[in-house]
Amino acid sequence: MTDNRTRTVADVRHAFTKHGGNLGTDGSVAFLFKHCGQVRIRARPVRGQGDGGGAGGRRRRRGRHEDGSIEVISAPVDFVKVRDGLEKAGLKPEVARSS
Amino acid sequence: MKPSTEVALAGEDGAKMQKLLDALESLDDVQDVYTSAVIDE
């Protein structure tokens, strides 16, 4: 991991063109997404290890992932409240982030 | 970041998209990847 923005952009652009896409300008698809708080809880024991974090939005159906985990989405301002509330209720988040 | 609308992709399109997402995620300097694609297997 580096802080070299230019190199990162070059790498990302290369990945897009190699796979039949194009890198848009800064923020050009931002309107398609909403900032949110995201807390993921394991709802039942998982045998194998999943792909970890993965891309948000992939293979998701109404907040429940394929591996049976549950995702709680909140407004960014409520993220800390939601996370702490779930933790207090004894639910240990696997993923907890505000983005 | 949550997509406001999702795009379902299946078959060849889904596989292509998965490849792109994997390529992006495999980059060292990429911290997060967000997508509106929902891939049906």
Backbone of each chain as nested JSON, in Angstrom:
{
  "chains": [
    {"id": "A", "residues": [
      {"number": 1, "name": "MET", "atoms": {"N": [0.847, -1.205, 0.0], "CA": [0.0, 0.0, 0.0], "C": [0.875, 1.245, 0.0]}},
      {"number": 2, "name": "THR", "atoms": {"N": [0.564, 2.134, -0.931], "CA": [1.319, 3.391, -1.007], "C": [0.337, 4.556, -1.007]}},
      {"number": 3, "name": "ASP", "atoms": {"N": [0.859, 5.752, -0.935], "CA": [-0.028, 6.912, -1.042], "C": [0.114, 7.546, -2.42]}},
      {"number": 4, "name": "ASN", "atoms": {"N": [0.625, 6.745, -3.355], "CA": [0.805, 7.264, -4.703], "C": [-0.484, 7.157, -5.51]}},
      {"number": 5, "name": "ARG", "atoms": {"N": [-1.211, 8.25, -5.528], "CA": [-2.497, 8.32, -6.207], "C": [-2.363, 8.039, -7.695]}},
      {"number": 6, "name": "THR", "atoms": {"N": [-1.34, 8.623, -8.286], "CA": [-1.15, 8.499, -9.726], "C": [-0.967, 7.04, -10.135]}},
      {"number": 7, "name": "ARG", "atoms": {"N": [-0.152, 6.329, -9.363], "CA": [0.09, 4.923, -9.686], "C": [-1.174, 4.099, -9.495]}},
      {"number": 8, "name": "THR", "atoms": {"N": [-1.89, 4.406, -8.419], "CA": [-3.133, 3.672, -8.153], "C": [-4.135, 3.877, -9.281]}},
      {"number": 9, "name": "VAL", "atoms": {"N": [-4.287, 5.117, -9.721], "CA": [-5.217, 5.408, -10.809], "C": [-4.809, 4.645, -12.064]}},
      {"number": 10, "name": "ALA", "atoms": {"N": [-3.519, 4.594, -12.343], "CA": [-3.033, 3.872, -13.522], "C": [-3.383, 2.387, -13.421]}},
      {"number": 11, "name": "ASP", "atoms": {"N": [-3.195, 1.825, -12.24], "CA": [-3.514, 0.406, -12.022], "C": [-5.001, 0.141, -12.202]}},
      {"number": 12, "name": "VAL", "atoms": {"N": [-5.82, 1.024, -11.622], "CA": [-7.276, 0.849, -11.697], "C": [-7.741, 1.01, -13.149]}},
      {"number": 13, "name": "ARG", "atoms": {"N": [-7.201, 2.012, -13.829], "CA": [-7.586, 2.232, -15.228], "C": [-7.224, 1.006, -16.068]}},
      {"number": 14, "name": "HIS", "atoms": {"N": [-6.054, 0.466, -15.811], "CA": [-5.603, -0.712, -16.544], "C": [-6.549, -1.891, -16.314]}},
      {"number": 15, "name": "ALA", "atoms": {"N": [-6.97, -2.077, -15.063], "CA": [-7.888, -3.179, -14.741], "C": [-9.201, -3.01, -15.488]}},
      {"number": 16, "name": "PHE", "atoms": {"N": [-9.686, -1.775, -15.563], "CA": [-10.948, -1.521, -16.265], "C": [-10.819, -1.799, -17.765]}},
      {"number": 17, "name": "THR", "atoms": {"N": [-9.793, -1.249, -18.386], "CA": [-9.66, -1.418, -19.839], "C": [-9.412, -2.88, -20.198]}},
      {"number": 18, "name": "LYS", "atoms": {"N": [-8.666, -3.559, -19.35], "CA": [-8.374, -4.969, -19.611], "C": [-9.643, -5.816, -19.577]}},
      {"number": 19, "name": "HIS", "atoms": {"N": [-10.636, -5.366, -18.816], "CA": [-11.853, -6.152, -18.687], "C": [-13.038, -5.509, -19.406]}},
      {"number": 20, "name": "GLY", "atoms": {"N": [-12.728, -4.747, -20.438], "CA": [-13.773, -4.211, -21.305], "C": [-14.517, -3.011, -20.76]}},
      {"number": 21, "name": "GLY", "atoms": {"N": [-13.902, -2.286, -19.85], "CA": [-14.566, -1.11, -19.287], "C": [-13.746, 0.15, -19.457]}},
      {"number": 22, "name": "ASN", "atoms": {"N": [-14.192, 1.181, -18.812], "CA": [-13.498, 2.464, -18.839], "C": [-13.529, 3.096, -17.465]}},
      {"number": 23, "name": "LEU", "atoms": {"N": [-12.459, 3.79, -17.116], "CA": [-12.457, 4.513, -15.851], "C": [-13.065, 5.896, -16.077]}},
      {"number": 24, "name": "GLY", "atoms": {"N": [-14.146, 6.179, -15.364], "CA": [-14.788, 7.488, -15.491], "C": [-14.023, 8.542, -14.718]}},
      {"number": 25, "name": "THR", "atoms": {"N": [-14.522, 9.784, -14.817], "CA": [-13.868, 10.86, -14.077], "C": [-14.25, 10.776, -12.601]}},
      {"number": 26, "name": "ASP", "atoms": {"N": [-13.502, 11.476, -11.784], "CA": [-13.718, 11.528, -10.341], "C": [-15.184, 11.761, -9.987]}},
      {"number": 27, "name": "GLY", "atoms": {"N": [-15.79, 10.823, -9.285], "CA": [-17.146, 11.036, -8.79], "C": [-18.248, 10.907, -9.822]}},
      {"number": 28, "name": "SER", "atoms": {"N": [-17.919, 10.404, -11.007], "CA": [-18.924, 10.373, -12.077], "C": [-20.046, 9.369, -11.832]}},
      {"number": 29, "name": "VAL", "atoms": {"N": [-19.832, 8.395, -10.967], "CA": [-20.93, 7.477, -10.652], "C": [-21.36, 7.592, -9.181]}},
      {"number": 30, "name": "ALA", "atoms": {"N": [-20.849, 8.626, -8.522], "CA": [-21.145, 8.799, -7.087], "C": [-22.64, 8.93, -6.827]}},
      {"number": 31, "name": "PHE", "atoms": {"N": [-23.37, 9.499, -7.826], "CA": [-24.814, 9.698, -7.631], "C": [-25.572, 8.37, -7.566]}},
      {"number": 32, "name": "LEU", "atoms": {"N": [-24.93, 7.302, -7.995], "CA": [-25.564, 5.979, -7.972], "C": [-25.461, 5.314, -6.608]}},
      {"number": 33, "name": "PHE", "atoms": {"N": [-24.684, 5.92, -5.712], "CA": [-24.452, 5.312, -4.406], "C": [-24.816, 6.264, -3.284]}},
      {"number": 34, "name": "LYS", "atoms": {"N": [-25.136, 5.67, -2.158], "CA": [-25.449, 6.469, -0.975], "C": [-24.445, 6.122, 0.113]}},
      {"number": 35, "name": "HIS", "atoms": {"N": [-23.994, 7.15, 0.813], "CA": [-23.126, 6.881, 1.959], "C": [-23.956, 6.204, 3.04]}},
      {"number": 36, "name": "CYS", "atoms": {"N": [-23.361, 5.268, 3.739], "CA": [-24.126, 4.592, 4.78], "C": [-23.2, 3.946, 5.804]}},
      {"number": 37, "name": "GLY", "atoms": {"N": [-23.786, 3.626, 6.93], "CA": [-23.089, 2.821, 7.92], "C": [-23.445, 1.373, 7.657]}},
      {"number": 38, "name": "GLN", "atoms": {"N": [-22.499, 0.484, 7.843], "CA": [-22.737, -0.915, 7.522], "C": [-22.174, -1.796, 8.636]}},
      {"number": 39, "name": "VAL", "atoms": {"N": [-23.038, -2.607, 9.209], "CA": [-22.593, -3.523, 10.256], "C": [-23.042, -4.927, 9.865]}},
      {"number": 40, "name": "ARG", "atoms": {"N": [-22.114, -5.833, 9.814], "CA": [-22.464, -7.201, 9.423], "C": [-22.28, -8.143, 10.601]}},
      {"number": 41, "name": "ILE", "atoms": {"N": [-23.305, -8.946, 10.826], "CA": [-23.284, -9.871, 11.956], "C": [-23.413, -11.29, 11.432]}},
      {"number": 42, "name": "ARG", "atoms": {"N": [-22.708, -12.173, 12.053], "CA": [-22.836, -13.575, 11.676], "C": [-24.068, -14.139, 12.359]}},
      {"number": 43, "name": "ALA", "atoms": {"N": [-25.005, -14.631, 11.561], "CA": [-26.271, -15.089, 12.117], "C": [-26.231, -16.552, 12.517]}},
      {"number": 44, "name": "ARG", "atoms": {"N": [-25.374, -17.291, 11.874], "CA": [-25.242, -18.702, 12.256], "C": [-23.829, -19.134, 11.927]}},
      {"number": 45, "name": "PRO", "atoms": {"N": [-23.363, -20.203, 12.591], "CA": [-21.975, -20.585, 12.377], "C": [-21.696, -20.869, 10.904]}},
      {"number": 46, "name": "VAL", "atoms": {"N": [-20.566, -20.364, 10.437], "CA": [-20.175, -20.599, 9.059], "C": [-19.07, -21.638, 9.045]}},
      {"number": 47, "name": "ARG", "atoms": {"N": [-19.248, -22.642, 8.234], "CA": [-18.238, -23.706, 8.193], "C": [-16.958, -23.245, 7.507]}},
      {"number": 48, "name": "GLY", "atoms": {"N": [-17.066, -22.956, 6.214], "CA": [-15.878, -22.497, 5.493], "C": [-15.694, -21.005, 5.663]}},
      {"number": 49, "name": "GLN", "atoms": {"N": [-14.554, -20.51, 5.284], "CA": [-14.324, -19.078, 5.316], "C": [-14.818, -18.473, 4.017]}},
      {"number": 50, "name": "GLY", "atoms": {"N": [-15.566, -17.396, 4.109], "CA": [-16.04, -16.711, 2.918], "C": [-14.938, -15.88, 2.309]}},
      {"number": 51, "name": "ASP", "atoms": {"N": [-15.321, -14.929, 1.461], "CA": [-14.303, -14.106, 0.823], "C": [-14.025, -12.846, 1.637]}},
      {"number": 52, "name": "GLY", "atoms": {"N": [-14.42, -12.884, 2.923], "CA": [-14.138, -11.742, 3.789], "C": [-15.012, -10.561, 3.435]}},
      {"number": 53, "name": "GLY", "atoms": {"N": [-14.4, -9.397, 3.331], "CA": [-15.156, -8.176, 3.057], "C": [-15.882, -8.213, 1.731]}},
      {"number": 54, "name": "GLY", "atoms": {"N": [-15.16, -8.327, 0.686], "CA": [-15.767, -8.385, -0.636], "C": [-16.37, -7.061, -1.037]}},
      {"number": 55, "name": "ALA", "atoms": {"N": [-16.853, -7.005, -2.241], "CA": [-17.446, -5.773, -2.743], "C": [-18.832, -5.6, -2.161]}},
      {"number": 56, "name": "GLY", "atoms": {"N": [-19.088, -4.412, -1.605], "CA": [-20.409, -4.136, -1.065], "C": [-21.459, -4.282, -2.156]}},
      {"number": 57, "name": "GLY", "atoms": {"N": [-22.563, -4.863, -1.823], "CA": [-23.625, -4.967, -2.809], "C": [-23.613, -6.259, -3.595]}},
      {"number": 58, "name": "ARG", "atoms": {"N": [-22.544, -6.992, -3.505], "CA": [-22.492, -8.24, -4.262], "C": [-23.223, -9.345, -3.528]}},
      {"number": 59, "name": "ARG", "atoms": {"N": [-23.939, -10.149, -4.268], "CA": [-24.596, -11.339, -3.742], "C": [-25.384, -11.044, -2.476]}},
      {"number": 60, "name": "ARG", "atoms": {"N": [-26.085, -9.926, -2.489], "CA": [-26.847, -9.561, -1.31], "C": [-28.329, -9.628, -1.637]}},
      {"number": 61, "name": "ARG", "atoms": {"N": [-29.099, -10.169, -0.742], "CA": [-30.541, -10.216, -0.912], "C": [-31.188, -9.738, 0.373]}},
      {"number": 62, "name": "ARG", "atoms": {"N": [-31.787, -8.572, 0.315], "CA": [-32.501, -8.004, 1.454], "C": [-31.718, -8.138, 2.756]}},
      {"number": 63, "name": "GLY", "atoms": {"N": [-30.498, -7.714, 2.731], "CA": [-29.714, -7.673, 3.952], "C": [-29.148, -8.996, 4.426]}},
      {"number": 64, "name": "ARG", "atoms": {"N": [-29.501, -10.07, 3.734], "CA": [-28.995, -11.355, 4.188], "C": [-28.028, -11.915, 3.155]}},
      {"number": 65, "name": "HIS", "atoms": {"N": [-26.865, -12.261, 3.606], "CA": [-25.863, -12.775, 2.683], "C": [-26.008, -14.277, 2.509]}},
      {"number": 66, "name": "GLU", "atoms": {"N": [-25.349, -14.766, 1.477], "CA": [-25.38, -16.201, 1.186], "C": [-24.933, -17.048, 2.372]}},
      {"number": 67, "name": "ASP", "atoms": {"N": [-23.976, -16.533, 3.123], "CA": [-23.443, -17.324, 4.231], "C": [-24.321, -17.207, 5.475]}},
      {"number": 68, "name": "GLY", "atoms": {"N": [-25.467, -16.553, 5.36], "CA": [-26.396, -16.465, 6.483], "C": [-26.146, -15.27, 7.382]}},
      {"number": 69, "name": "SER", "atoms": {"N": [-25.129, -14.47, 7.084], "CA": [-24.892, -13.292, 7.912], "C": [-25.904, -12.204, 7.568]}},
      {"number": 70, "name": "ILE", "atoms": {"N": [-26.075, -11.28, 8.495], "CA": [-27.07, -10.23, 8.327], "C": [-26.374, -8.879, 8.311]}},
      {"number": 71, "name": "GLU", "atoms": {"N": [-26.836, -8.013, 7.425], "CA": [-26.221, -6.708, 7.275], "C": [-27.201, -5.626, 7.709]}},
      {"number": 72, "name": "VAL", "atoms": {"N": [-26.75, -4.77, 8.603], "CA": [-27.589, -3.657, 9.048], "C": [-27.036, -2.379, 8.439]}},
      {"number": 73, "name": "ILE", "atoms": {"N": [-27.875, -1.725, 7.635], "CA": [-27.48, -0.491, 6.958], "C": [-28.14, 0.68, 7.676]}},
      {"number": 74, "name": "SER", "atoms": {"N": [-27.368, 1.722, 7.911], "CA": [-27.93, 2.891, 8.582], "C": [-27.417, 4.167, 7.927]}},
      {"number": 75, "name": "ALA", "atoms": {"N": [-27.997, 5.269, 8.325], "CA": [-27.443, 6.555, 7.895], "C": [-26.06, 6.694, 8.521]}},
      {"number": 76, "name": "PRO", "atoms": {"N": [-25.134, 7.372, 7.835], "CA": [-23.775, 7.495, 8.378], "C": [-23.741, 8.037, 9.811]}},
      {"number": 77, "name": "VAL", "atoms": {"N": [-24.64, 8.998, 10.107], "CA": [-24.614, 9.613, 11.442], "C": [-25.02, 8.626, 12.54]}},
      {"number": 78, "name": "ASP", "atoms": {"N": [-25.788, 7.604, 12.164], "CA": [-26.271, 6.642, 13.164], "C": [-25.363, 5.428, 13.308]}},
      {"number": 79, "name": "PHE", "atoms": {"N": [-24.293, 5.402, 12.508], "CA": [-23.441, 4.217, 12.469], "C": [-22.932, 3.784, 13.843]}},
      {"number": 80, "name": "VAL", "atoms": {"N": [-22.382, 4.732, 14.585], "CA": [-21.79, 4.402, 15.884], "C": [-22.85, 3.869, 16.845]}},
      {"number": 81, "name": "LYS", "atoms": {"N": [-24.032, 4.508, 16.815], "CA": [-25.142, 4.08, 17.675], "C": [-25.547, 2.642, 17.353]}},
      {"number": 82, "name": "VAL", "atoms": {"N": [-25.688, 2.368, 16.065], "CA": [-26.109, 1.027, 15.62], "C": [-25.076, -0.019, 16.02]}},
      {"number": 83, "name": "ARG", "atoms": {"N": [-23.806, 0.287, 15.755], "CA": [-22.741, -0.674, 16.063], "C": [-22.68, -0.955, 17.567]}},
      {"number": 84, "name": "ASP", "atoms": {"N": [-22.681, 0.124, 18.358], "CA": [-22.592, -0.05, 19.804], "C": [-23.81, -0.769, 20.363]}},
      {"number": 85, "name": "GLY", "atoms": {"N": [-24.979, -0.454, 19.791], "CA": [-26.211, -1.107, 20.215], "C": [-26.167, -2.598, 19.964]}},
      {"number": 86, "name": "LEU", "atoms": {"N": [-25.703, -2.969, 18.793], "CA": [-25.617, -4.392, 18.443], "C": [-24.602, -5.099, 19.329]}},
      {"number": 87, "name": "GLU", "atoms": {"N": [-23.491, -4.411, 19.597], "CA": [-22.465, -5.001, 20.456], "C": [-22.99, -5.205, 21.866]}},
      {"number": 88, "name": "LYS", "atoms": {"N": [-23.74, -4.217, 22.338], "CA": [-24.317, -4.304, 23.672], "C": [-25.294, -5.47, 23.763]}},
      {"number": 89, "name": "ALA", "atoms": {"N": [-25.961, -5.748, 22.653], "CA": [-26.917, -6.849, 22.606], "C": [-26.204, -8.193, 22.451]}},
      {"number": 90, "name": "GLY", "atoms": {"N": [-24.882, -8.153, 22.466], "CA": [-24.115, -9.381, 22.414], "C": [-23.83, -9.878, 21.009]}},
      {"number": 91, "name": "LEU", "atoms": {"N": [-24.06, -9.028, 20.022], "CA": [-23.796, -9.415, 18.642], "C": [-22.468, -8.809, 18.204]}},
      {"number": 92, "name": "LYS", "atoms": {"N": [-21.528, -9.681, 17.922], "CA": [-20.215, -9.189, 17.557], "C": [-20.133, -8.984, 16.047]}},
      {"number": 93, "name": "PRO", "atoms": {"N": [-19.953, -7.727, 15.611], "CA": [-19.917, -7.469, 14.172], "C": [-18.67, -8.047, 13.51]}},
      {"number": 94, "name": "GLU", "atoms": {"N": [-18.871, -8.616, 12.33], "CA": [-17.739, -9.093, 11.526], "C": [-17.161, -7.936, 10.74]}},
      {"number": 95, "name": "VAL", "atoms": {"N": [-18.058, -7.119, 10.237], "CA": [-17.666, -5.933, 9.486], "C": [-18.412, -4.754, 10.08]}},
      {"number": 96, "name": "ALA", "atoms": {"N": [-17.707, -3.682, 10.372], "CA": [-18.371, -2.478, 10.856], "C": [-17.644, -1.289, 10.26]}},
      {"number": 97, "name": "ARG", "atoms": {"N": [-18.321, -0.61, 9.362], "CA": [-17.659, 0.536, 8.74], "C": [-18.676, 1.563, 8.288]}},
      {"number": 98, "name": "SER", "atoms": {"N": [-18.215, 2.776, 8.211], "CA": [-19.034, 3.854, 7.701], "C": [-18.374, 4.324, 6.42]}},
      {"number": 99, "name": "SER", "atoms": {"N": [-19.114, 4.354, 5.329], "CA": [-18.498, 4.742, 4.063], "C": [-19.477, 5.539, 3.204]}}
    ]},
    {"id": "B", "residues": [
      {"number": 1, "name": "MET", "atoms": {"N": [-20.918, 2.557, 1.214], "CA": [-21.593, 3.059, 0.016], "C": [-22.566, 2.008, -0.483]}},
      {"number": 2, "name": "LYS", "atoms": {"N": [-23.823, 2.392, -0.52], "CA": [-24.853, 1.447, -0.926], "C": [-25.441, 1.921, -2.256]}},
      {"number": 3, "name": "PRO", "atoms": {"N": [-25.518, 1.016, -3.238], "CA": [-26.09, 1.434, -4.522], "C": [-27.578, 1.73, -4.387]}},
      {"number": 4, "name": "SER", "atoms": {"N": [-28.063, 2.813, -5.011], "CA": [-29.488, 3.131, -4.916], "C": [-30.311, 2.224, -5.828]}},
      {"number": 5, "name": "THR", "atoms": {"N": [-29.707, 1.786, -6.913], "CA": [-30.369, 0.774, -7.739], "C": [-29.359, -0.328, -8.033]}},
      {"number": 6, "name": "GLU", "atoms": {"N": [-29.852, -1.532, -8.077], "CA": [-28.946, -2.643, -8.359], "C": [-29.18, -3.17, -9.767]}},
      {"number": 7, "name": "VAL", "atoms": {"N": [-28.138, -3.708, -10.337], "CA": [-28.231, -4.261, -11.681], "C": [-27.929, -5.75, -11.606]}},
      {"number": 8, "name": "ALA", "atoms": {"N": [-28.9, -6.56, -11.983], "CA": [-28.704, -8.003, -11.937], "C": [-27.939, -8.457, -13.168]}},
      {"number": 9, "name": "LEU", "atoms": {"N": [-26.904, -9.231, -12.94], "CA": [-26.118, -9.753, -14.045], "C": [-26.05, -11.271, -13.94]}},
      {"number": 10, "name": "ALA", "atoms": {"N": [-26.293, -11.934, -15.057], "CA": [-26.225, -13.39, -15.042], "C": [-25.39, -13.87, -16.22]}},
      {"number": 11, "name": "GLY", "atoms": {"N": [-25.036, -15.117, -16.176], "CA": [-24.313, -15.747, -17.281], "C": [-22.996, -15.071, -17.597]}},
      {"number": 12, "name": "GLU", "atoms": {"N": [-22.797, -14.81, -18.89], "CA": [-21.523, -14.269, -19.353], "C": [-21.245, -12.89, -18.768]}},
      {"number": 13, "name": "ASP", "atoms": {"N": [-22.283, -12.054, -18.718], "CA": [-22.122, -10.709, -18.158], "C": [-21.696, -10.777, -16.693]}},
      {"number": 14, "name": "GLY", "atoms": {"N": [-22.334, -11.686, -15.965], "CA": [-22.001, -11.849, -14.558], "C": [-20.556, -12.289, -14.371]}},
      {"number": 15, "name": "ALA", "atoms": {"N": [-20.142, -13.223, -15.206], "CA": [-18.773, -13.733, -15.12], "C": [-17.767, -12.634, -15.438]}},
      {"number": 16, "name": "LYS", "atoms": {"N": [-18.085, -11.831, -16.457], "CA": [-17.218, -10.718, -16.855], "C": [-17.077, -9.722, -15.714]}},
      {"number": 17, "name": "MET", "atoms": {"N": [-18.229, -9.389, -15.108], "CA": [-18.242, -8.419, -14.02], "C": [-17.455, -8.964, -12.831]}},
      {"number": 18, "name": "GLN", "atoms": {"N": [-17.644, -10.225, -12.549], "CA": [-16.923, -10.847, -11.433], "C": [-15.419, -10.76, -11.659]}},
      {"number": 19, "name": "LYS", "atoms": {"N": [-15.022, -10.964, -12.895], "CA": [-13.595, -10.893, -13.235], "C": [-13.041, -9.498, -12.991]}},
      {"number": 20, "name": "LEU", "atoms": {"N": [-13.831, -8.499, -13.412], "CA": [-13.415, -7.111, -13.22], "C": [-13.306, -6.784, -11.731]}},
      {"number": 21, "name": "LEU", "atoms": {"N": [-14.326, -7.202, -10.971], "CA": [-14.309, -6.93, -9.524], "C": [-13.123, -7.607, -8.848]}},
      {"number": 22, "name": "ASP", "atoms": {"N": [-12.851, -8.844, -9.261], "CA": [-11.708, -9.565, -8.694], "C": [-10.403, -8.854, -9.014]}},
      {"number": 23, "name": "ALA", "atoms": {"N": [-10.302, -8.365, -10.272], "CA": [-9.091, -7.661, -10.685], "C": [-8.894, -6.394, -9.864]}},
      {"number": 24, "name": "LEU", "atoms": {"N": [-9.989, -5.659, -9.634], "CA": [-9.903, -4.419, -8.857], "C": [-9.525, -4.711, -7.412]}},
      {"number": 25, "name": "GLU", "atoms": {"N": [-10.137, -5.746, -6.864], "CA": [-9.871, -6.083, -5.465], "C": [-8.454, -6.608, -5.262]}},
      {"number": 26, "name": "SER", "atoms": {"N": [-7.891, -7.181, -6.304], "CA": [-6.556, -7.758, -6.169], "C": [-5.468, -6.69, -6.169]}},
      {"number": 27, "name": "LEU", "atoms": {"N": [-5.827, -5.461, -6.528], "CA": [-4.833, -4.388, -6.535], "C": [-4.488, -3.992, -5.102]}},
      {"number": 28, "name": "ASP", "atoms": {"N": [-3.191, -3.891, -4.848], "CA": [-2.692, -3.576, -3.503], "C": [-3.267, -2.279, -2.937]}},
      {"number": 29, "name": "ASP", "atoms": {"N": [-3.358, -1.276, -3.786], "CA": [-3.734, 0.055, -3.307], "C": [-5.235, 0.288, -3.27]}},
      {"number": 30, "name": "VAL", "atoms": {"N": [-5.995, -0.695, -3.721], "CA": [-7.446, -0.556, -3.664], "C": [-7.932, -1.009, -2.292]}},
      {"number": 31, "name": "GLN", "atoms": {"N": [-8.586, -0.088, -1.573], "CA": [-9.033, -0.405, -0.22], "C": [-10.43, -0.989, -0.205]}},
      {"number": 32, "name": "ASP", "atoms": {"N": [-11.3, -0.426, -1.024], "CA": [-12.68, -0.904, -1.069], "C": [-13.182, -0.882, -2.501]}},
      {"number": 33, "name": "VAL", "atoms": {"N": [-14.056, -1.819, -2.816], "CA": [-14.709, -1.827, -4.117], "C": [-16.209, -1.815, -3.877]}},
      {"number": 34, "name": "TYR", "atoms": {"N": [-16.892, -0.858, -4.471], "CA": [-18.353, -0.781, -4.36], "C": [-18.95, -0.979, -5.738]}},
      {"number": 35, "name": "THR", "atoms": {"N": [-20.029, -1.711, -5.808], "CA": [-20.652, -1.962, -7.1], "C": [-22.167, -2.022, -6.97]}},
      {"number": 36, "name": "SER", "atoms": {"N": [-22.849, -1.709, -8.059], "CA": [-24.301, -1.848, -8.058], "C": [-24.697, -3.172, -8.709]}},
      {"number": 37, "name": "ALA", "atoms": {"N": [-23.707, -3.956, -9.068], "CA": [-23.988, -5.234, -9.727], "C": [-24.364, -6.308, -8.713]}},
      {"number": 38, "name": "VAL", "atoms": {"N": [-25.385, -7.062, -9.043], "CA": [-25.736, -8.245, -8.26], "C": [-25.57, -9.429, -9.2]}},
      {"number": 39, "name": "ILE", "atoms": {"N": [-24.65, -10.285, -8.853], "CA": [-24.325, -11.378, -9.77], "C": [-25.073, -12.655, -9.387]}},
      {"number": 40, "name": "ASP", "atoms": {"N": [-25.873, -13.116, -10.327], "CA": [-26.6, -14.375, -10.117], "C": [-25.768, -15.514, -10.679]}},
      {"number": 41, "name": "GLU", "atoms": {"N": [-25.596, -16.533, -9.86], "CA": [-24.804, -17.667, -10.362], "C": [-25.679, -18.791, -10.882]}}
    ]}
  ]
}
